[in-house]
Amino acid sequence: MGETAEGSYEVDDGFVGEGPESDEEMPLADHIEEMVYRLGIVLVAMAAVSAIVFPFGDYIINFLWYSVLPGGDIARPRVYHPLALILARLKVATLAGFVVALPVFVYQTYLFMRPGLYEHERRYYLASVPASLVLAAVGVLFAYFLILPAIFTYFLTYSQSAAVVAFGLSETFGLIVLMMGLFAAVFQIPLFVMLAIMMGLTTRAWLVNKRLYFWGAFLGIAFLFSPDPTGMAPIMVAATMIGLFESTLLALRWTGR
């Protein structure tokens, strides 16, 4: 492969691809200014979606609450703080904004890096934007249908024999929202692994050789962000992260890419 005019590159078989638009270096202050601008767009998008969802917070809270928790009087929420309901509505609105902000974040990082990307790298990055939204939705559904019911069933199993169980609105709904948001982010792992390999930032062989370091990082993140002193939720989060990471490596082995 050899360099050609205007920043393009030539492969051995004669194919010439378009290179980065410019090899000029920007001052550090300009980089920081643009990065802050891109992050600001992400935050504005997140805030706008949250503002739209906030008026419907009560309906979403009731739907999530009685879908995830066991039926009967035991599932009735207890309010121990005058602002508990408002805070719960803010949490669910923030969750909706966070899920939508994930693909916005991916797209803004693409715009930030676009001048230094080759044409094929731009295609990979643009394709990752809708993929990010789909993976976030899958992560939320995964937490909703599997993780949260398992966690609350486990809580009831070890608590009912020793005490009367009552679910506080703030604490319980905070856990529900946190786990859904966390799994929306966790399910981005295959996307970022694929993207890093497709853009030549790393290789599958390197990731395989360093997998134990990634496992340790996943365990650390899971125990840092999962508010469960029993260890049940962090273990489930870490197992999901490791499973997604290893599944991605296995898929890459099958495809040979």
N, C-alpha and C positions, 0 to 999 in steps of 0.2 A: 504494500500500500504506500503510495507516495502523495505528496502535497501537490495541488494544482493551484491555478489562479483563483483569487477572491475567496480563499478560505475553504474551498471544496476539497474533497479527497478522492483519490483514485484507487480502486481495488485491483488486485492482480488480474482479474478476468476482464478488465477494461471498463467496468461500471464506474461511473462518476456520480457521487452523491453530493447533495448540497451540504455545506458545512455551516458552522455557526455564522450568524449575521455579521458579527464583529469580534475581533480578538482584542479590542481596546479595553484597557482596565479602567474601571470607574473609581473615583476616590472613595475611601472608606465611608466618609460622611454621606455620600450619595447612596451607597448600598444600605446604610442604616436607615436613611430617610425613606427609601423605597420599601424596605422591609416593614417598617412601622406603618406605612401607608397600607400595605397588603394585609397586615394583621388587623388594622382598623376596619377594613372592609369585611373581614371575617366576623369581627365583633359586632359590627352594625347588622350584618345578615342574621346573626344569632339573636340579637336584641329584637329585630323586627319580627322574626318568627315567634319568639317568646311573647311579644306583645299581642300578636294575633291569637295565640293559643290561650293566653291567660284568662280571658272571659269565659272560656269553656272548661276551666280547671276543675270545677266541682263535678261535672259529668265524667271527666277522665279519671278523677280520683276515685269516685264510686265504682267505676268500671274496673279499674286496676285492683282496687282494694278487695272487692268481693269475688274477683276472678282468681286472685292469687291466694288469699287466706281461706282457711276452712270455713264452712258454712255454720249457720246457727248463731246463738247469742255471743259465743266466744269471739267471733270475728268482728263484732261491733267496735268501731274505733272509740277510744277514750281521748278526750281533749283535756290536757293538763296545763295549757298555756293559752291566754286570750288571743294570741296571734298565730296559733297552730294552723288554722285553716288557711289563712293568708300565705303563710310560709309554705304549706303543702302545695297551694296553687302556683306559687313562684317556682317551686322545685319541678313540677310537671311541665310548666311552660319552659323552663330552662332546659329540661331534657329534650323537648321538641326542638328548641333552637340549636342545641348541641348536635343532634343527629343531622340536621340540615346543614350545619356549619362545617361538618367533616368534608363533604365534597367541595364546598366553597374553599376551604383551606387548601385542599389538594390543587384546585384550579389556580388559586392565588400563588402557590409555590411554583406552579408551572409558568405563570406570567413572570414571576421574579427570575426564574432560571432560563427562560426562553431564549434570550440572546446567546447563551452559551451552549445551546442544545443543537444537535444535528437533526435532520428532518425525521429520521426514524425514531429518535428519542422523543421528539415532540408528539408523534403519533401514539407512542406508548403512554406518555403522560396524559394526553387528552382522553384516551380510552379509559384511564384509571378514574376519571371524575365520576361518570355514572356507576362504575364498579364500586367506588367508595360508598355511594348512597345505598346501593343494593346490599353490600356487606354490613353496613350499619343497621339496616332494617332487619337483616337476618340475625345479627347479634342481639337486637332488642327482642325479637321473637324467641330466640333461643333462651334468653334469660326468663322471658315471660312464661313459656310453656314447660321448661325443664328445671332451670336453676332455682328460681324463686319458690315454686311448690316444694321442691326437695328441701330447701333451706328451712322453710316454715314448718314442714312436717317433722324435720329433725329437731327444731326448737321445741315443738309441742311434745315430742317423744321423751325428751329428757327433762322437761319442766312440769308436765301435768301431774306426775306422781308426787311432786314435792311442793307445789304451790298452785294457787289459782292464777291462771294465765289471763292477762289483760294486755291488749295491744294499744299502746299510745300512738296517736295519729302522727305526731312529729317524727318520732324515732323510727316507727315502722315504715312510714311512707318515705322517709329519707333513705332507708335501706333499699326499698323497692326502686326508687329513682336512681340511686347510686349504682346498683347492680346493673340496671338496664343501660345506663350511660357507659359504665365500664365495659360491658360486653359489646356495645356498639363500637368502642375504640379497639377492643381486643380483636374483633373480627376484621380489623384492617391489616393484621399481620400478614396474611397471604398476599395482599395487594402490594405492600411495601417490599416484601421479599422478592416477588416477581418483578416489580419495577426496578429494584436495585440490580437484579441480574440482567434484565433486558437492556438496561442502560450501561452495563459494563462496570458498575461500581464495585461489584463483588462477583464471586462465582459460587456455584452449588458446592463444589469441593471444599472451598474455604468455610462455608457455613456448616458443612458436615463435620469438618475437623474441629470447629469451635462450638459445637452444639451444646456442650456442657456449660460453657460460659453463658449462653443464651438461656438455658434452663435455670441457672442460678439467678439471672436477671429477672426472669419471669416470676420465680418464687418470691424474690424481693419486692417486686411491684405488687404482686397479689397480696402479700401480707401487709404492705404499706397502705393500700387503698381499700381493703375489705374490712369493714368495721365489725368483725365477729370474733370475740375473745375465745370461742370454742375451737376456732381453726377450720371449721367446716367450709365456710364461704371462701377463704383464701385458697384452700386446697382445690376446690372446684374451679376457681378462676385460673390458678396455675396449671392445672391439668388441661383446661381448655386451651390456654396459650401454647403449651407444649404440643398438644395434639394438632393445633392449626399449623404450627411451625413445621412439625415432622410430616404432616400431610402434604404441605406445600413442597417440601424437599422430595417426597416420594413421587408426587405428580411431575416434578421437574425431571426426575430420573426416568419415568416412563416415557415422557415426551422427548427426552434427549435435548431439551432446551435449557 
